[in-house]
């Protein structure tokens, strides 16, 4: 009896080893971003066209084409959707695929002009919305870099941008530094409208009023 106990492999040890291996696999998977090849494999596996996938994740067809051509990095939100989709039971995956006929995207990528006002001045710049990314600049050489997510239910774009100021450039909030510095700005707006008002929240705690105008669409992918 004692010999059997000594030579028995406790089940808890198996569980710990399994969890450790699973943890290691998840960590490795987490750091392996989706590639164009991975996305092509996913489309083939589930017999999806580029148009189908664009509707599933709520982006433009151009965005998917750029990901597949390796001209743009697949966003982490899309990567997460694909991983979750693969983990779903077959019945739930089919329900999601059946909704394709009802899905579409009203997101409009393109170039937008923006004007903004603060307590200590006003400014204007240009932002480009391109396949989940936002980037641009303004008249003071301030840089804008961030991303966006389009909500098909509300029809609004949730935008998060890092705003980087050059040394000695004063922000419209009245702040200036002798070195490069940055703040984070968030807003939401309807990309289907050609113009409108924005309420900008900033990491400085001081909201800003702004206006946007649609300038032009982006060229089609080659």
N, C-alpha and C positions, 0 to 999 in steps of 0.2 A: 504494500500500500504506500509506504513511505517512498519506495523506489519509484513507483508510478508518479507520485506527486513531484518528486525531484526532477524527473525527466519530462513531465508534462510542460507544454509551452502555454503559459497563461494567455487567455484570450485577449486580455487587456493589452498585452504586449503587441499582439497582432494589430489591434486597433490603433495603438500609438504609432506603430511603424507605418500603417496605412495612411493615417492622418498626416504624418510627416512627409511621406512621399507625395500625397495629394497637395499639401501646402507648397512643396517645392515645385511641383508641376504648375500650380496656379501662379506662383511668383514668376516662373519662367514665361508662362503664357502672357502674364500681365505686361511684361516688358517687351514682348514681340508684337510690334504694331502691325496692323493689317497692310499687306502689300497689294499691288495691282494684280499679281498672280493669285493671291488669296481671294480677292474679290471676283476675279474671273471664274475661279473654281466654285465659289458660292453660287454665282449666277447659273453655271452649268449644272451643278448638283440639283438645284430646285427649278430648273428650266425657266428662268426668269430673263426677260429682255432688259436692256438698259432702261427703257421707259418704265417697265414694271417696277424695277428697283428704285428709280427716282420717285415714283409715286409712293412706294412703301415708306421711304425715309423722309419724304417731304422736301426734296431738293429738285433743282432743275435737271433736265436731261444733260445739259452742258456740263454740270458738275460731275455727273457720273462718268461722262466721256473723258474728262480731264483726269479723274482718278485712275481710270483704266489705262490711259496713255502715260501715266506716271508723271504728268505735268503738275499735279497737285497731290499733297499727302491726304490720305483718307482720314477724315476727322475721327477723334476718339469716340464721339457720340455714335457715329455710324458703325465703327468697330464694335462697340458695345451692343448695338442692335443686332448685328449679325451673330455675335456670340450667344445672345439671349434667344434669338430665333432658333438656333441649332439645338438649344437645350429644351425647347418646348416639346411637349408630346405631339405626335403626328396630327392628332385631332385639332389641337390649338393652332398649329402651323397652318392647317388647311383653312381654318376660320380667318386667319390673317390674310391668307392668299385670296380668299373669296371676297375680301373687302377691296381688292384692287380695282374692281369696276366702279367703286364708289369714291375711290381716292384720286386726288390730283394735287397739284401744288400751285398756289397763287403767289409764291415767292418770285420776286423780280430782282435778279442780280443786275448790277449796273453801277454807274457813277452818280453819286449824289453830292450836291453842293450843300453846305451847312453854314449858317451864320449864328453867332451866339453872343450873349450879353452878360456882363457881370457888373459888380459894384465899381470896378476900376477900368472899364473899357469894353470893347467889343471886338470881334474877329470873324474871319471867314476862312473856310477851307474846303477841301474836296475829300470825300471818302468813297472807296471802291468796295462794293459787296461782291465777293467772288467765291462761290462754292463753299460757303461756311466761314470764310475769312473776311476780315475787314482791315483795310489799311489805307493810309492817306497822309496828308500834310496840310498845313495852312500857311498863311502869309508870313508868319513869324518863324517858319521852318520847324514848327513843332511836329513831331511824328505821332501817328495814330496806328496802333497795331492791336488786333483783337479777333474776336469771332462772334458769330451770331447763330441763333437757333430760331427757325420759323415755326410758329404754332399754327397748325392747320385749323384748329378749333376756333381760336380767337382771331386769326388772320393777322397777328402782330409778330414782329421780329423782336426777339430779346437780344439786345446788343451789349457786349462787354468789351471795353477798349482800354488799353494802357496808353496814356498820353505822356509823351516824353518831351520835356522842355530843354532847349539848349542853355548853356550858361548865360546868366544875366538877362534872360528873356522873362518879362513879367507876365504872369498869367492874369486873366481878367478878374480874378479874385484878389489881385493886388500883391501876390507873392512872387518873389524873385530870389534866385540863389546864384552864387558864383560858380556853380558846378552843374552838370547835367542831373536832372531830377525828374520824377514822374509821379503821376496820380492815376487812379482808376476811375473810370466813368461808366455808368450804365444807363440805358434808356430803352424804351419800346416805341415802335411806330408801325404804321401800316404801309408796306412797300408798294401797295397797289395804287396809292394816291400819288399824284404828281407833286404835291407839296403839302406841308402841314407844320404844326408846332410840336416841339419836343420839350420834355421836362428831363433835364440831366441831373442825376444824382452822382456825387463825387466822393472820393475817399477823404476829401477835406471837410466834408460835412456841410458844404454850402451848395445848395442846388442852383442850377443855371437854367435860364430860358434860352431856347434855340429854335430855329426854323430850318426845315430842309426842303430841297427841291430836286426832283429827278432830272438828271441831265442827259443821260444816254444809256443804251444797253451795251453790254459787253459783246465783242466779236465772237462769232461761233467758233467752237473748237475745230482745229484742222482735222 
